[in-house]
Amino acid sequence: MATPLESWVEEVSRLTKPKSIVWCDGSQHEYDHIVEGMLRDGSFIELNPKTYPNCYLHRSNPNDVARTESVTFICTREKSDAGPTNNWMAPDEAKQKAEPFFRGAMKDRTMYVVPYILGPANSPYSKVGIEITDSPYVAASMRIMSRMGTAALDRLGGSSDFVPGLHSLGDMDPQHRLVLHFPEEKLIWSVGSGYGGNALLGKKCFALRIASWMAREQGWMAEHTLILGLEDPSGKVTYMCAAFPSACGKTNLAMMVSALENQGYRVWTIGDDIAWMHIGKDGMLRAINPENGFFGVAPGTNEKTNPNVMTAVHHDTIFTNVALTPEGEPWWEGMNAAAPSGLTDWKGEKWTPSKGPAAQPNSRYTVPARQTPSISEHFEDPEGVPISAIIFGGRRAKVAPLVFEARDWQHGVFVGATMASETTAAATGAVGVTRRDPMAMLPFCGYNMADYFRHWLEMGERVAHPPKIFHVTWFRKGEDGQFLWPGYGENVRVLKWMLERIEGRAKATETPIGYVPAPGSLTLDGLDISAGTMEQLLRVDTSVWSDEHEAIGKFFEKFGKRLPEELRQEQEKLGQRLQQVAVAQK
């Protein structure tokens, strides 16, 4: 008798009609075979084997270079369950619309059955997914990004406890592009895109959109957060999660080379993008990284911003849509001071400055996590690491101070629910527009965000030792338009203040929005920054925040009566505190 997995594979085969079917075992031999095929057909270009051994360049279709939120849908029976921040389509309608694009789509192509585990292979909190795809690029990338192959099949056995994901490149017509999530069925369909977040279905589709629904049902959390450990001079490591929108420095923070290493403060990496958190036996939130690799934005990455990843990507890495030097090495804007002569751009054409960026602004590297020098010894810990702080943040040039601490868990949920950031090239659409992005989950929450906020509030009630919650922005600007804070490795100074707040040692000043570092409580020795600049960085302008308070109210309106009353109360309290300060200043 066929297993549930075998029955599903047979069903998909009848629909898509592939020329052959490969069940991926995750072996090196299989990976090498996939790579050889892509080198033959030109979809992979081998990079310089001396300087970048076992590294390859893939160029995606020029119309397919980022997440396409406009064609990404949550398909629930009730529209209200998807909520006002998601695109919704009824499940039957979605399948009727997508099925013609899948019918016969794999003719003359190989169907890859990709079994994978999200999370450490031996963790009770990990989950099994199966992706069916006709893209060898996806199969190769999933081997890097997940625990892929025989281990997943062994864990699954004959069970039906897996998340099926069907992916096909289709005809790559943007009009035929759909990314569909059926959370009630734990099912994903994606057609018409080969780009990472639309095609590597274990990433945002499963690990966030479907997993967030599962987490609410099962009493855990699936979050768009990095996981890092901050080691202090005694050797004690304190673990923190941080949620930033894509391309806002999350990976750089997760792999940071600390500016205070000479004082004994070092950062260890658990994950750069996603955390699954459950309540541990010790009454703390404990987090695992469901991923096994890093799928990072290349432009802006260099020896200063992220030396650890620059070391990691020098071998066994897949690059997507970067430029190529005459020496066969990858290149992107921000990698070094000047573009070398003779570049081939991301479209495979001879590059000149008049053509715009040589590397696509959302070009990527896909690299095994184990290759970064900062990887934590607890990366594979089956119980996860205990989280003492959750950090929210984004690109805010004028509003938010460098760092502030929420008053308590409920206030922290309000801070996360109202965070905003300027958009980047990681998603299609305008760049530089400020938008609300609650918990950095706006594109990734698989259900109504009002219910998601409720889940956060309820988790706080269940956790005996909830993490402290902070907000940061590394991107505050002065009147001259220049960044006030140096960022990168210097950000450890802010993490050190958080650590000292967790331990009850650092002083803070109360403001209407929360607690900012008191004068002298941030470690600034060795940093060339004036007292006036620090005052600007930590200033809470009540007139600016009055506008922010009003904008938050308008944002909350879209959730109607479904919004938890606790968040309305927090907004009212913020308004009252701002008013009190304004009166006192008159």
C-alpha positions as CSV (number, residue, x, y, z in Angstrom):
1,M,0.0,0.0,0.0
2,A,1.3,3.4,-1.0
3,T,2.3,5.9,1.8
4,P,0.7,9.3,1.9
5,L,3.9,10.8,0.4
6,E,4.0,8.3,-2.5
7,S,0.3,8.9,-3.2
8,W,0.9,12.6,-3.4
9,V,3.9,12.3,-5.6
10,E,1.9,10.1,-8.0
11,E,-0.9,12.6,-8.0
12,V,1.5,15.5,-8.9
13,S,3.2,13.4,-11.5
14,R,-0.2,12.8,-13.3
15,L,-0.8,16.5,-13.3
16,T,2.6,17.9,-14.3
17,K,3.8,14.9,-16.5
18,P,7.6,15.0,-15.9
19,K,9.9,13.1,-18.2
20,S,11.5,11.5,-15.1
21,I,11.3,11.6,-11.3
22,V,14.3,11.9,-8.9
23,W,13.9,11.2,-5.2
24,C,16.6,13.4,-3.6
25,D,18.8,11.6,-1.0
26,G,20.9,14.7,-0.1
27,S,24.2,13.1,-0.9
28,Q,27.3,14.9,-2.2
29,H,27.2,12.6,-5.3
30,E,23.6,13.7,-6.1
31,Y,24.5,17.3,-5.6
32,D,27.5,17.0,-7.9
33,H,25.3,15.4,-10.5
34,I,22.7,18.2,-10.3
35,V,25.5,20.8,-10.6
36,E,27.0,19.0,-13.6
37,G,23.7,19.2,-15.4
38,M,23.3,22.9,-14.7
39,L,26.8,23.6,-15.9
40,R,26.0,21.7,-19.1
41,D,22.8,23.6,-19.8
42,G,24.3,27.0,-18.8
43,S,22.1,27.7,-15.8
44,F,25.2,27.5,-13.6
45,I,28.5,29.1,-14.2
46,E,31.5,27.8,-12.4
47,L,33.4,30.5,-10.5
48,N,37.2,30.6,-10.2
49,P,38.1,27.2,-8.7
50,K,41.2,28.6,-7.0
51,T,39.6,31.5,-5.1
52,Y,36.0,30.3,-5.0
53,P,36.1,26.4,-5.1
54,N,32.8,24.7,-5.6
55,C,31.0,28.0,-6.1
56,Y,28.6,28.7,-8.8
57,L,26.7,31.7,-10.3
58,H,23.0,31.4,-11.3
59,R,21.2,34.1,-13.3
60,S,17.4,34.1,-12.8
61,N,15.0,35.5,-15.4
62,P,15.2,39.3,-15.3
63,N,11.4,39.4,-14.5
64,D,12.0,37.2,-11.5
65,V,14.4,38.8,-9.0
66,A,12.5,39.3,-5.7
67,R,9.5,38.2,-3.6
68,T,6.3,39.1,-5.4
69,E,3.9,40.0,-2.7
70,S,1.2,41.0,-5.1
71,V,0.8,37.4,-6.3
72,T,1.3,35.8,-2.9
73,F,-2.0,34.6,-1.3
74,I,-3.2,33.1,1.9
75,C,-6.0,30.7,0.9
76,T,-8.4,30.2,3.9
77,R,-12.0,29.3,3.8
78,E,-12.9,32.5,5.6
79,K,-11.4,35.8,4.2
80,S,-11.3,37.2,7.8
81,D,-8.9,34.5,8.8
82,A,-6.3,35.8,6.3
83,G,-6.8,39.3,7.6
84,P,-6.4,42.8,6.1
85,T,-2.7,42.7,5.6
86,N,-2.7,39.5,3.4
87,N,-3.9,38.9,-0.1
88,W,-6.7,36.4,0.1
89,M,-8.2,33.9,-2.3
90,A,-10.7,31.1,-1.6
91,P,-8.9,27.7,-1.6
92,D,-11.1,26.2,-4.5
93,E,-10.7,29.4,-6.6
94,A,-6.9,29.4,-6.0
95,K,-6.5,25.8,-7.1
96,Q,-8.8,26.3,-10.1
97,K,-6.7,29.3,-11.1
98,A,-3.3,27.6,-10.6
99,E,-4.0,24.1,-11.8
100,P,-3.9,25.0,-15.6
101,F,-0.4,26.5,-15.0
102,F,0.8,23.2,-13.5
103,R,-0.9,20.9,-16.1
104,G,1.9,19.4,-18.1
105,A,4.3,22.0,-16.8
106,M,7.1,19.4,-16.2
107,K,7.0,17.9,-19.6
108,D,10.6,17.4,-20.8
109,R,11.8,18.3,-17.3
110,T,12.9,16.3,-14.3
111,M,10.7,16.3,-11.2
112,Y,12.8,16.4,-8.1
113,V,11.1,15.1,-4.9
114,V,13.0,17.0,-2.1
115,P,12.4,15.7,1.4
116,Y,13.7,18.1,4.1
117,I,13.7,18.8,7.8
118,L,13.3,22.3,9.2
119,G,15.3,22.5,12.4
120,P,18.0,20.2,13.8
121,A,17.6,16.6,12.6
122,N,17.1,15.3,16.2
123,S,15.0,18.1,17.6
124,P,11.4,17.3,18.8
125,Y,10.5,20.8,17.6
126,S,11.6,20.2,13.9
127,K,9.2,19.6,11.1
128,V,9.3,17.7,7.8
129,G,8.5,19.2,4.5
130,I,8.4,17.7,1.0
131,E,9.0,20.0,-2.0
132,I,8.3,18.8,-5.5
133,T,10.1,21.0,-8.0
134,D,11.2,21.0,-11.6
135,S,14.1,23.4,-10.9
136,P,17.5,21.8,-10.3
137,Y,18.6,25.2,-8.8
138,V,15.9,24.8,-6.1
139,A,17.0,21.2,-5.4
140,A,20.6,22.3,-5.1
141,S,19.7,25.3,-2.9
142,M,17.4,23.3,-0.6
143,R,20.4,21.0,0.2
144,I,22.2,24.0,1.5
145,M,19.2,25.6,3.3
146,S,17.7,22.6,5.0
147,R,18.5,19.1,6.3
148,M,17.6,17.5,3.0
149,G,17.4,14.0,1.8
150,T,17.4,10.5,3.5
151,A,17.3,11.9,7.0
152,A,14.0,13.6,6.3
153,L,12.5,10.4,4.8
154,D,13.7,8.4,7.8
155,R,12.1,10.8,10.2
156,L,8.8,10.8,8.2
157,G,8.5,7.1,7.7
158,G,5.0,6.2,6.4
159,S,3.5,9.2,8.2
160,S,1.3,11.9,6.7
161,D,2.9,14.5,9.0
162,F,4.6,16.6,6.4
163,V,4.0,19.9,4.7
164,P,3.7,19.3,0.9
165,G,5.0,22.1,-1.4
166,L,4.5,21.9,-5.1
167,H,6.7,24.2,-7.2
168,S,7.1,24.6,-11.0
169,L,8.9,27.2,-13.0
170,G,6.0,27.0,-15.4
171,D,6.4,29.2,-18.4
172,M,7.9,32.1,-16.3
173,D,5.2,34.5,-17.6
174,P,4.6,37.0,-14.7
175,Q,0.9,36.8,-15.6
176,H,1.0,33.1,-14.7
177,R,2.9,33.6,-11.4
178,L,1.3,32.6,-8.1
179,V,2.5,31.7,-4.6
180,L,-0.4,30.1,-2.8
181,H,-0.6,29.0,0.9
182,F,-3.4,26.8,2.2
183,P,-2.7,26.9,6.0
184,E,-5.8,24.8,6.9
185,E,-4.4,22.0,4.7
186,K,-0.7,22.8,5.5
187,L,-0.1,23.0,1.7
188,I,1.9,25.3,-0.6
189,W,1.7,25.8,-4.3
190,S,4.1,28.0,-6.2
191,V,4.3,28.4,-10.0
192,G,6.0,30.8,-12.4
193,S,9.0,31.9,-10.3
194,G,12.4,30.5,-9.7
195,Y,13.5,33.2,-7.2
196,G,14.5,32.0,-3.8
197,G,11.7,33.1,-1.5
198,N,9.1,32.1,-4.1
199,A,10.7,28.8,-5.0
200,L,12.6,27.5,-2.0
201,L,9.3,26.6,-0.3
202,G,10.9,25.6,3.0
203,K,11.9,29.2,3.6
204,K,9.3,31.9,4.0
205,C,6.4,29.8,2.7
206,F,6.7,26.9,5.2
207,A,9.0,28.2,7.9
208,L,7.0,31.4,8.4
209,R,3.6,31.5,6.6
210,I,2.5,27.9,7.2
211,A,4.5,27.5,10.4
212,S,3.0,30.7,12.0
213,W,-0.5,29.1,11.6
214,M,0.8,25.8,13.0
215,A,2.5,27.6,15.9
216,R,-0.7,29.4,16.9
217,E,-2.5,26.0,16.9
218,Q,0.2,24.2,18.8
219,G,1.3,26.9,21.3
220,W,4.7,28.0,19.9
221,M,6.0,30.9,17.8
222,A,7.4,31.1,14.2
223,E,9.1,34.4,13.8
224,H,11.1,36.4,11.3
225,T,14.0,36.8,13.7
226,L,17.8,36.2,13.9
227,I,19.2,34.3,16.9
228,L,22.5,35.3,18.3
229,G,24.5,34.7,21.5
230,L,26.4,37.5,23.2
231,E,29.3,36.2,25.2
232,D,30.6,38.3,28.1
233,P,34.1,38.4,29.6
234,S,33.2,35.6,32.0
235,G,32.3,33.3,29.2
236,K,28.5,33.4,29.8
237,V,26.4,33.6,26.7
238,T,23.1,35.4,26.6
239,Y,20.8,34.7,23.7
240,M,18.8,37.3,21.8
241,C,16.4,37.3,18.9
242,A,16.0,40.3,16.6
243,A,13.3,41.0,14.0
244,F,14.1,43.4,11.2
245,P,12.6,43.7,7.7
246,S,14.6,42.1,4.9
247,A,17.8,43.9,3.9
248,C,18.0,45.9,7.1
249,G,21.1,44.4,8.5
250,K,19.7,41.3,10.2
251,T,22.4,39.0,8.7
252,N,25.2,41.5,9.6
253,L,24.0,41.6,13.2
254,A,23.7,37.9,13.5
255,M,27.3,37.4,12.3
256,M,28.8,40.5,13.8
257,V,32.5,40.8,14.6
258,S,32.2,42.7,17.9
259,A,34.0,46.0,18.3
260,L,34.4,45.0,22.0
261,E,36.2,41.7,21.5
262,N,39.2,43.2,23.2
263,Q,36.9,43.6,26.3
264,G,35.7,40.0,26.0
265,Y,32.4,40.5,24.2
266,R,31.8,38.2,21.3
267,V,28.8,37.4,19.1
268,W,27.9,33.8,18.2
269,T,25.5,33.0,15.4
270,I,22.5,30.6,15.7
271,G,20.4,32.0,12.8
272,D,20.1,35.0,10.6
273,D,16.5,35.0,9.5
274,I,14.0,32.7,11.2
275,A,13.4,31.4,14.7
276,W,11.0,28.8,16.0
277,M,10.4,29.4,19.7
278,H,8.7,27.2,22.2
279,I,8.3,27.3,26.0
280,G,11.1,25.2,27.6
281,K,11.0,23.2,30.8
282,D,13.0,26.0,32.4
283,G,10.1,28.5,31.8
284,M,12.0,30.4,29.2
285,L,11.3,30.8,25.5
286,R,13.8,28.6,23.7
287,A,14.6,29.0,20.0
288,I,15.8,26.8,17.2
289,N,16.8,27.9,13.7
290,P,14.7,25.9,11.2
291,E,17.2,26.7,8.5
292,N,20.6,25.1,7.7
293,G,22.1,27.8,5.6
294,F,22.0,31.6,4.9
295,F,20.2,33.1,1.9
296,G,21.6,36.6,2.2
297,V,21.5,39.9,0.3
298,A,24.9,40.4,-1.4
299,P,25.0,44.2,-2.2
300,G,26.5,46.1,0.7
301,T,28.2,43.0,2.1
302,N,31.9,43.4,2.6
303,E,34.8,42.9,4.9
304,K,33.6,45.8,7.1
305,T,29.9,45.1,7.2
306,N,30.1,41.3,7.5
307,P,33.6,39.8,7.5
308,N,32.3,36.4,8.8
309,V,30.0,35.9,5.8
310,M,32.7,37.1,3.4
311,T,34.9,34.2,4.7
312,A,32.0,31.8,4.5
313,V,31.1,32.4,0.9
314,H,34.6,31.7,-0.5
315,H,33.7,28.0,-1.0
316,D,30.6,25.7,-1.6
317,T,28.3,28.7,-2.2
318,I,25.6,29.4,-4.8
319,F,25.5,33.1,-5.9
320,T,22.4,34.4,-7.7
321,N,22.3,37.5,-9.9
322,V,25.7,39.0,-8.9
323,A,28.1,40.4,-11.4
324,L,31.1,38.4,-12.6
325,T,34.7,39.6,-12.9
326,P,37.1,38.6,-15.8
327,E,38.8,36.4,-13.2
328,G,35.6,34.5,-12.7
329,E,34.9,35.9,-9.3
330,P,31.6,37.3,-7.9
331,W,31.2,41.0,-7.5
332,W,28.5,43.4,-6.2
333,E,28.0,47.0,-5.3
334,G,29.4,47.7,-1.9
335,M,31.8,44.8,-2.0
336,N,34.8,47.1,-2.4
337,A,35.5,50.7,-3.3
338,A,35.5,50.5,-7.1
339,A,34.1,48.2,-9.8
340,P,36.8,46.3,-11.5
341,S,37.1,46.7,-15.3
342,G,35.6,44.1,-17.6
343,L,32.6,43.2,-15.4
344,T,29.8,41.1,-16.8
345,D,26.5,42.2,-15.2
346,W,23.8,40.1,-13.6
347,K,22.1,39.7,-16.9
348,G,25.2,38.3,-18.6
349,E,26.0,41.5,-20.5
350,K,29.1,43.6,-20.7
351,W,28.7,46.2,-17.9
352,T,29.1,49.9,-18.1
353,P,28.2,52.4,-15.3
354,S,25.4,53.8,-17.5
355,K,23.6,50.5,-17.3
356,G,22.9,50.9,-13.6
357,P,24.0,48.4,-10.9
358,A,26.2,45.5,-12.1
359,A,24.7,43.2,-9.5
360,Q,21.0,43.0,-9.2
361,P,20.1,45.0,-5.9
362,N,18.5,41.9,-4.5
363,S,21.3,39.5,-5.6
364,R,22.0,36.7,-3.2
365,Y,24.4,34.2,-1.8
366,T,23.3,30.8,-0.5
367,V,25.8,29.3,1.9
368,P,25.9,26.5,4.5
369,A,25.6,28.0,8.0
370,R,28.4,25.8,9.2
371,Q,30.9,27.8,7.1
372,T,30.6,31.0,9.0
373,P,33.4,31.4,11.6
374,S,30.9,32.7,14.1
375,I,28.6,29.7,14.2
376,S,27.6,28.7,17.7
377,E,28.4,25.3,19.2
378,H,24.6,25.2,20.0
379,F,23.5,25.6,16.4
380,E,22.2,22.0,16.4
381,D,21.0,22.0,20.0
382,P,17.7,20.0,19.9
383,E,16.1,21.9,22.8
384,G,17.1,25.3,21.3
385,V,18.7,28.2,23.2
386,P,17.1,30.3,26.0
387,I,16.0,33.7,24.8
388,S,16.6,36.6,27.2
389,A,15.8,39.5,24.8
390,I,13.7,40.1,21.7
391,I,14.7,43.1,19.6
392,F,12.5,44.9,17.0
393,G,13.9,47.4,14.6
394,G,14.0,48.8,11.1
395,R,15.0,51.8,9.0
396,R,13.7,55.0,10.7
397,A,15.7,58.1,9.9
398,K,14.0,60.6,12.3
399,V,11.5,58.9,14.7
400,A,13.0,56.1,16.8
401,P,16.0,56.6,19.1
402,L,19.0,54.3,18.7
403,V,17.6,51.9,21.4
404,F,14.8,51.8,23.9
405,E,13.4,49.1,26.2
406,A,9.7,48.3,26.4
407,R,8.1,48.8,29.8
408,D,6.9,45.1,30.0
409,W,5.8,42.3,27.7
410,Q,2.4,43.8,26.8
411,H,4.0,47.1,25.9
412,G,6.7,45.2,24.0
413,V,4.1,43.5,21.9
414,F,2.7,47.0,21.1
415,V,6.2,48.1,20.1
416,G,6.6,45.2,17.8
417,A,3.1,45.5,16.4
418,T,3.6,49.2,15.5
419,M,7.2,49.1,14.2
420,A,7.8,50.6,10.8
421,S,10.6,50.7,8.3
422,E,11.6,52.1,4.9
423,T,11.2,49.5,2.1
424,T,14.2,48.0,0.4
425,A,14.9,46.0,-2.8
426,A,14.2,42.7,-1.2
427,A,10.6,42.9,-2.3
428,T,9.1,44.2,-5.6
429,G,7.7,47.7,-5.4
430,A,8.9,51.2,-4.5
431,V,12.1,51.6,-2.5
432,G,12.4,54.1,0.4
433,V,8.7,54.2,1.4
434,T,7.9,53.9,5.1
435,R,5.4,51.1,5.9
436,R,4.2,49.4,9.0
437,D,5.8,46.0,9.3
438,P,4.6,44.4,12.6
439,M,7.4,42.2,14.1
440,A,8.9,42.2,10.5
441,M,6.1,39.7,9.7
442,L,3.8,41.7,7.4
443,P,4.7,39.7,4.3
444,F,5.1,36.4,6.2
445,C,2.2,36.0,8.7
446,G,0.0,33.2,7.5
447,Y,-3.2,34.5,9.1
448,N,-5.0,37.6,10.5
449,M,-2.3,39.8,12.2
450,A,-4.8,40.8,14.8
451,D,-5.0,37.2,15.9
452,Y,-1.2,37.0,15.6
453,F,-0.9,39.9,18.1
454,R,-3.3,38.0,20.4
455,H,-1.1,35.0,20.2
456,W,2.0,37.1,21.2
457,L,0.0,38.4,24.2
458,E,-1.1,34.9,25.2
459,M,2.5,33.5,24.9
460,G,3.7,36.2,27.3
461,E,1.2,35.1,29.9
462,R,2.4,31.5,29.5
463,V,6.1,32.1,29.7
464,A,7.3,32.1,33.3
465,H,10.5,34.1,32.4
466,P,9.6,36.2,29.3
467,P,12.4,38.0,27.4
468,K,12.8,41.7,27.8
469,I,11.8,43.5,24.6
470,F,13.8,46.3,23.0
471,H,13.6,48.5,19.8
472,V,16.6,49.7,17.8
473,T,17.4,51.6,14.7
474,W,20.9,51.8,13.3
475,F,19.7,54.2,10.6
476,R,18.9,57.5,12.4
477,K,20.1,60.5,10.4
478,G,21.2,64.0,11.4
479,E,20.1,67.2,9.7
480,D,22.8,66.7,7.1
481,G,21.2,63.4,6.0
482,Q,24.2,61.4,7.3
483,F,23.8,58.4,9.6
484,L,24.6,59.3,13.2
485,W,25.6,55.8,14.4
486,P,28.5,53.9,12.9
487,G,26.7,50.5,13.0
488,Y,28.1,47.1,12.1
489,G,30.5,45.9,14.8
490,E,29.8,48.9,16.9
491,N,26.3,47.7,17.4
492,V,27.6,45.3,20.1
493,R,27.7,48.4,22.4
494,V,23.9,48.5,22.2
495,L,23.7,44.7,22.8
496,K,26.0,45.1,25.9
497,W,23.6,47.7,27.3
498,M,20.7,45.3,26.8
499,L,22.6,42.5,28.5
500,E,23.3,44.8,31.4
501,R,19.6,45.7,31.6
502,I,18.7,42.0,31.6
503,E,21.1,41.6,34.5
504,G,19.8,44.7,36.3
505,R,23.0,46.6,36.1
506,A,22.6,49.3,33.4
507,K,20.8,52.6,34.1
508,A,18.0,54.0,31.9
509,T,16.0,57.1,31.5
510,E,12.2,56.8,31.3
511,T,10.6,58.5,28.3
512,P,7.0,58.3,26.9
513,I,8.0,55.5,24.6
514,G,10.1,53.4,27.0
515,Y,13.5,53.4,28.6
516,V,16.5,54.8,26.8
517,P,20.1,54.5,28.0
518,A,20.9,57.0,30.8
519,P,23.9,59.3,30.1
520,G,27.1,57.3,30.5
521,S,25.4,53.8,30.5
522,L,26.4,53.0,26.9
523,T,30.0,51.8,26.5
524,L,31.5,54.4,24.1
525,D,35.2,54.2,24.8
526,G,37.3,53.9,21.7
527,L,34.4,55.3,19.6
528,D,34.8,58.8,18.1
529,I,31.3,60.1,18.7
530,S,30.4,63.4,20.4
531,A,28.0,63.9,23.3
532,G,25.8,66.0,21.0
533,T,25.5,63.2,18.5
534,M,24.6,60.8,21.3
535,E,22.0,63.2,22.5
536,Q,20.5,63.3,19.0
537,L,20.6,59.5,18.8
538,L,18.7,59.0,22.0
539,R,16.3,61.9,21.7
540,V,12.6,61.3,21.9
541,D,10.9,64.2,20.1
542,T,7.3,64.4,21.5
543,S,6.0,66.3,18.5
544,V,7.3,63.7,16.1
545,W,6.0,60.9,18.3
546,S,2.6,62.7,18.4
547,D,2.4,62.2,14.7
548,E,3.6,58.6,15.1
549,H,0.9,58.0,17.7
550,E,-1.8,59.3,15.3
551,A,-0.4,57.1,12.5
552,I,-0.5,54.0,14.8
553,G,-4.1,54.7,15.4
554,K,-4.9,54.7,11.7
555,F,-2.9,51.5,11.2
556,F,-4.9,49.8,14.0
557,E,-8.2,50.8,12.4
558,K,-7.7,48.3,9.6
559,F,-8.0,45.4,12.1
560,G,-11.4,46.6,13.5
561,K,-12.8,44.8,16.5
562,R,-10.4,41.9,16.0
563,L,-7.5,44.0,17.3
564,P,-6.7,43.0,21.0
565,E,-8.0,45.6,23.4
566,E,-4.6,45.5,25.2
567,L,-3.0,47.1,22.2
568,R,-5.6,49.9,22.0
569,Q,-4.9,50.5,25.7
570,E,-1.2,50.7,25.1
571,Q,-1.8,53.3,22.3
572,E,-4.0,55.4,24.7
573,K,-1.3,55.2,27.4
574,L,1.3,56.4,24.9
575,G,-0.9,59.3,23.9
576,Q,-1.3,60.2,27.6
577,R,2.4,60.1,28.3
578,L,3.2,62.2,25.3
579,Q,0.6,64.8,26.4
580,Q,2.0,64.9,29.9
581,V,5.5,65.6,28.6
582,A,4.2,68.2,26.2
583,V,2.3,70.0,29.0
584,A,5.4,69.9,31.3
585,Q,7.6,71.4,28.6
586,K,5.3,74.4,28.1
